[in-house]
Amino acid sequence: MNLPNQLTMARIVAVPFFVGAYMKQMFLAAFAIFILASITDMLDGKIARKYNLVTNFGKIMDPLADKILVYAAFCLMVENHMIPSYMLIVILAREFLVSGIRTVAAGGGTVIAAAMSGKIKTVLQMIAVPLLLMIKIPQLSGFYEPIYYAAYGFLWASFVMTIISGIEYAYNSREVFLS
């Protein structure tokens, strides 16, 4: 297994540690784990492209690892009343929609590439989560208000991009359903 794929797998392995830290209300540790896992996301793609180490495994597992990490955080945050449950429902519905579209397209021999709006959505989510975690870190209580507004600003921006990217995938894939 090459280095980019190892970094992707490290992100998946980090999820239970993130969840454990969060559930024990060790928000600083959860924050650190999430940041480190997010850094592996930036590194794996850059290394794979720079050194021609792009693999089919990486193409599938990299976005899956992102989803596992971010949606684990969102599920915990819904449970903790940090984000509204309808946001998680819409976000997950979009993922099922896009996965369904890709599956149908692949069955017909068409590969649907990731759209820029989907990549922007993921970046916004990966910024929103650590900001939301920062709200819970007591050592940062003096900065609560600016962190709060930044966190929810990025959360809402990611939510809007979730909807836009879902519509974009559906619209751009309409031929798949019409054939």
BASEFI-967368 format. One line per field, with one value per residue (C-alpha): chain; x, y, z. Coordinates in pm, 1 decimal. Example, Ala and Ser with C-alpha at 12.3 -4.5 7.8 and 13.67 -1.06 7.14 Angstrom:
<sites>
ch [A, A]
X [1230.0, 1367.0]
Y [-450.0, -106.0]
Z [780.0, 714.0]
</sites>
This chain:
<sites>
ch [A, A, A, A, A, A, A, A, A, A, A, A, A, A, A, A, A, A, A, A, A, A, A, A, A, A, A, A, A, A, A, A, A, A, A, A, A, A, A, A, A, A, A, A, A, A, A, A, A, A, A, A, A, A, A, A, A, A, A, A, A, A, A, A, A, A, A, A, A, A, A, A, A, A, A, A, A, A, A, A, A, A, A, A, A, A, A, A, A, A, A, A, A, A, A, A, A, A, A, A, A, A, A, A, A, A, A, A, A, A, A, A, A, A, A, A, A, A, A, A, A, A, A, A, A, A, A, A, A, A, A, A, A, A, A, A, A, A, A, A, A, A, A, A, A, A, A, A, A, A, A, A, A, A, A, A, A, A, A, A, A, A, A, A, A, A, A, A, A, A, A, A, A, A, A, A, A, A, A]
X [0.0, 149.8, 189.1, -119.9, -339.1, -181.1, -268.3, -626.3, -650.3, -499.2, -788.7, -1037.7, -846.9, -855.6, -1237.0, -1293.0, -1033.0, -1207.8, -1545.6, -1405.1, -1248.1, -1568.2, -1788.9, -1561.9, -1595.9, -1224.8, -1291.8, -933.9, -821.3, -1111.2, -1012.7, -648.3, -745.0, -980.9, -716.6, -452.4, -697.7, -785.8, -417.8, -388.4, -666.8, -466.3, -146.4, -270.1, -398.5, -98.6, 148.2, -49.4, -59.8, 298.0, 454.8, 207.9, 71.1, -297.7, -481.3, -839.5, -831.5, -741.2, -1005.6, -1271.7, -1137.8, -1023.0, -1370.5, -1516.8, -1267.4, -1367.3, -1733.1, -1675.1, -1476.7, -1706.7, -2035.5, -1918.9, -1856.7, -2193.0, -2378.5, -2213.3, -2295.5, -2661.7, -2673.5, -2511.2, -2756.9, -2478.2, -2630.0, -2993.6, -3089.5, -3247.3, -2902.3, -2764.8, -3066.1, -3020.7, -2644.7, -2688.9, -2969.5, -2737.0, -2468.6, -2713.6, -2837.6, -2486.7, -2383.0, -2694.8, -2630.7, -2270.5, -2374.8, -2633.8, -2387.7, -2112.1, -2353.2, -2388.0, -2013.2, -2003.1, -1777.7, -1900.0, -1611.3, -1630.6, -1772.3, -1596.5, -1906.5, -1873.3, -1507.8, -1594.2, -1866.4, -1614.9, -1362.4, -1632.2, -1741.5, -1382.7, -1347.6, -1685.9, -1622.9, -1307.1, -1459.4, -1765.5, -1534.0, -1352.6, -1678.7, -1657.0, -1293.5, -1292.9, -949.9, -1098.8, -1399.3, -1266.7, -1306.3, -1648.2, -1840.8, -1612.2, -1557.7, -1933.4, -2012.9, -1730.9, -1833.7, -2197.3, -2107.8, -1900.8, -2165.1, -2436.3, -2206.7, -2137.6, -2509.5, -2587.7, -2304.8, -2444.0, -2774.9, -2613.1, -2378.0, -2661.4, -2869.4, -2565.2, -2495.7, -2860.5, -2886.3, -2558.1, -2653.3, -3005.0, -2901.9, -2820.8, -3182.8, -3333.8, -3153.9]
Y [0.0, 333.4, 637.4, 830.4, 525.1, 475.9, 837.1, 777.3, 466.8, 658.0, 903.2, 616.8, 467.0, 808.5, 817.0, 589.1, 788.6, 1112.1, 968.8, 840.3, 1175.3, 1360.0, 1125.6, 1166.4, 1544.0, 1570.6, 1836.7, 1958.6, 1602.4, 1558.4, 1887.7, 1777.3, 1438.6, 1598.5, 1851.5, 1579.7, 1364.4, 1663.2, 1723.8, 1365.1, 1452.7, 1742.8, 1541.0, 1217.8, 1381.2, 1609.4, 1324.6, 1093.0, 1349.3, 1474.3, 1127.8, 960.9, 736.6, 779.0, 446.6, 328.7, 240.1, 599.9, 741.8, 547.3, 547.3, 911.2, 1065.8, 782.4, 854.0, 1222.0, 1132.3, 888.6, 1150.3, 1447.1, 1260.2, 1093.6, 1445.4, 1571.2, 1276.4, 1349.0, 1717.3, 1644.9, 1425.9, 1708.6, 1966.6, 2163.9, 2130.7, 2074.2, 1722.9, 1843.8, 1954.7, 1605.5, 1454.7, 1683.3, 1621.1, 1242.9, 1253.7, 1439.2, 1173.4, 893.0, 1082.1, 1134.2, 776.1, 646.0, 858.1, 738.6, 375.2, 395.7, 577.3, 323.5, 43.5, 207.1, 248.3, 619.2, 758.4, 1078.0, 1288.2, 1487.9, 1834.3, 2143.7, 2228.5, 1893.7, 1960.8, 2306.5, 2148.7, 1907.8, 2183.9, 2396.2, 2097.7, 2024.4, 2386.7, 2395.6, 2086.5, 2204.9, 2550.6, 2389.3, 2183.9, 2501.2, 2629.1, 2340.9, 2396.1, 2577.9, 2733.2, 2928.4, 3063.7, 3419.2, 3388.9, 3224.9, 3483.4, 3511.4, 3134.1, 3076.8, 3304.3, 3163.2, 2804.8, 2853.2, 3066.4, 2780.9, 2526.6, 2717.7, 2773.2, 2399.2, 2327.4, 2557.8, 2399.8, 2056.9, 2152.3, 2324.4, 2034.5, 1781.7, 1975.2, 2009.4, 1634.3, 1554.2, 1807.6, 1709.3, 1341.6, 1369.2, 1180.2, 879.5, 866.7, 946.0, 662.1]
Z [0.0, -104.6, 123.3, 3.5, 63.6, 407.5, 491.3, 377.4, 594.9, 888.9, 857.3, 888.3, 1182.9, 1354.0, 1357.6, 1661.0, 1856.0, 1758.1, 1861.9, 2191.5, 2277.3, 2187.2, 2388.6, 2691.6, 2643.6, 2573.1, 2312.1, 2284.3, 2205.3, 1960.0, 1796.8, 1763.0, 1619.3, 1368.3, 1258.5, 1215.0, 1019.7, 800.3, 730.1, 601.3, 357.3, 218.6, 201.1, 44.3, -273.2, -315.9, -271.1, -499.7, -781.1, -738.9, -739.0, -976.0, -700.8, -785.9, -749.0, -788.9, -419.1, -335.9, -569.0, -380.6, -25.6, -1.6, -34.8, 173.9, 453.1, 440.9, 475.0, 761.3, 954.3, 893.3, 933.4, 1254.7, 1386.4, 1261.6, 1419.9, 1754.0, 1719.7, 1646.4, 1956.3, 2153.2, 2008.6, 1842.3, 1497.5, 1399.5, 1294.0, 968.4, 850.8, 900.4, 723.1, 420.0, 414.5, 427.4, 169.2, -67.6, -16.0, -91.3, -399.0, -535.8, -453.5, -625.9, -934.2, -950.4, -909.1, -1187.0, -1412.5, -1341.8, -1431.0, -1771.4, -1810.6, -1723.3, -1452.3, -1290.4, -1163.8, -844.6, -904.6, -772.9, -567.4, -389.2, -314.0, -179.0, 36.7, 187.5, 261.3, 427.9, 638.0, 740.3, 853.7, 1031.0, 1244.6, 1423.5, 1471.8, 1629.2, 1850.6, 1957.1, 2106.3, 2355.3, 2457.3, 2794.3, 2736.5, 2443.6, 2634.9, 2603.3, 2227.0, 2236.9, 2035.6, 1728.9, 1724.0, 1750.4, 1456.1, 1244.3, 1324.9, 1235.5, 933.8, 791.5, 892.6, 704.9, 406.1, 393.4, 421.5, 127.9, -76.3, 11.0, -148.8, -448.5, -518.4, -485.8, -737.8, -964.9, -959.0, -1027.6, -1311.1, -1475.5, -1455.6, -1594.9, -1910.8, -1691.4, -1579.7, -1919.4, -2096.7]
</sites>
